[in-house]
């Protein structure tokens, strides 16, 4: 039986679009707010972006192209990887593994200091 390399990646992506994909942050002096942030990876430049949850592929504000996909983190190689959109998974659920280290990718990795914040959706 031939392996289907994208199926496991896509299936885990479905599982990770749950609340664990959303990073919760925020606290102001006046009041405590929940602000949801999602990590995106540009499929062309590999740059990391953060922003509110949105449909992917999302618009890269630097290039004007729809090249942002949701990102998952490899704790071994310490790299964010783009994962395909849910529509490609066919609704199946599996764990997405790093193509380099073959370990499970996670949604709650550290956000790089150089991550670009997407301020507004157009």
C-alpha positions as CSV (number, residue, x, y, z in Angstrom):
1,X,0.0,0.0,0.0
2,X,1.4,3.4,-1.0
3,X,1.8,6.0,1.7
4,X,-0.2,9.2,1.4
5,X,2.1,11.8,2.9
6,X,-0.3,14.7,2.9
7,X,-3.2,12.9,4.6
8,X,-1.6,12.7,8.0
9,X,-0.6,16.3,7.8
10,X,-4.0,17.5,6.8
11,X,-5.8,15.4,9.3
12,X,-3.9,16.8,12.3
13,X,-4.5,20.2,11.0
14,X,-8.3,19.6,11.4
15,X,-7.7,18.6,15.0
16,X,-5.5,21.6,15.7
17,X,-8.0,24.2,14.6
18,X,-9.6,23.6,17.9
19,X,-9.0,26.1,20.7
20,X,-5.5,24.7,21.3
21,X,-4.5,26.4,18.0
22,X,-5.5,29.7,19.3
23,X,-2.9,31.4,21.5
24,X,-4.5,33.3,24.3
25,X,-2.9,36.5,25.5
26,X,-3.7,39.9,26.9
27,X,-4.3,41.8,30.1
28,X,-4.8,45.5,30.3
29,X,-4.7,47.6,33.4
30,X,-8.3,48.6,33.1
31,X,-9.7,45.2,32.3
32,X,-8.7,41.7,31.5
33,X,-9.4,40.7,27.8
34,X,-8.9,37.5,25.9
35,X,-7.2,38.1,22.6
36,X,-6.9,35.2,20.2
37,X,-3.8,35.0,18.0
38,X,-3.0,32.3,15.4
39,X,0.4,31.6,14.0
40,X,0.7,31.7,10.2
41,X,3.6,30.8,8.0
42,X,4.2,32.2,4.6
43,X,4.5,29.4,2.1
44,X,6.9,31.4,-0.1
45,X,9.2,33.2,2.4
46,X,8.7,31.0,5.5
47,X,8.3,34.2,7.6
48,X,6.1,33.9,10.7
49,X,3.0,36.0,11.2
50,X,0.5,36.2,14.0
51,X,-3.0,37.5,13.8
52,X,-6.7,36.8,14.4
53,X,-8.2,33.5,13.1
54,X,-8.9,33.8,9.4
55,X,-9.6,31.7,6.4
56,X,-6.4,30.3,4.7
57,X,-4.7,30.8,2.5
58,X,-4.6,34.3,4.0
59,X,-3.3,37.5,2.5
60,X,0.4,38.2,3.2
61,X,0.4,42.0,4.0
62,X,3.9,42.3,2.7
63,X,3.5,40.6,-0.7
64,X,-0.2,41.0,-1.4
65,X,-0.4,37.3,-2.2
66,X,-2.6,34.7,-0.5
67,X,0.4,32.8,0.8
68,X,-0.2,32.5,4.6
69,X,-1.1,29.0,6.0
70,X,-1.7,28.0,9.6
71,X,1.5,27.1,11.4
72,X,2.5,24.2,13.7
73,X,5.7,24.0,15.7
74,X,8.4,21.3,15.8
75,X,9.8,21.2,19.4
76,X,12.8,19.2,18.1
77,X,14.0,21.4,15.2
78,X,12.5,24.5,16.8
79,X,10.8,25.5,13.5
80,X,7.3,26.6,12.6
81,X,5.9,24.7,9.6
82,X,3.0,25.7,7.4
83,X,0.2,23.1,7.2
84,X,-2.4,22.8,4.5
85,X,-6.0,24.1,4.8
86,X,-8.8,21.9,6.3
87,X,-10.5,21.6,2.9
88,X,-7.7,19.3,1.7
89,X,-8.1,16.8,4.6
90,X,-11.5,15.5,3.6
91,X,-12.4,15.6,7.3
92,X,-9.9,12.9,8.4
93,X,-8.0,13.3,11.7
94,X,-4.4,12.3,12.3
95,X,-1.2,13.7,13.8
96,X,0.9,16.0,11.6
97,X,4.6,15.1,11.9
98,X,7.6,17.3,11.1
99,X,9.1,16.3,7.7
100,X,12.6,16.8,9.1
101,X,12.4,15.1,12.6
102,X,9.3,13.0,12.2
103,X,8.0,14.1,15.6
104,X,4.4,15.4,16.2
105,X,4.0,19.1,15.5
106,X,2.2,21.3,18.1
107,X,0.2,24.5,18.0
108,X,1.6,26.1,21.2
109,X,5.3,26.8,20.3
110,X,7.1,30.0,21.1
111,X,6.4,32.9,19.0
112,X,9.6,34.3,17.4
113,X,10.4,37.9,18.3
114,X,10.6,38.7,14.6
115,X,7.0,37.4,14.0
116,X,5.0,40.0,12.0
117,X,1.7,41.0,13.6
118,X,-1.2,41.2,11.1
119,X,-3.1,44.2,12.3
120,X,-6.3,44.1,10.3
121,X,-8.0,41.9,7.8
122,X,-9.0,43.4,4.5
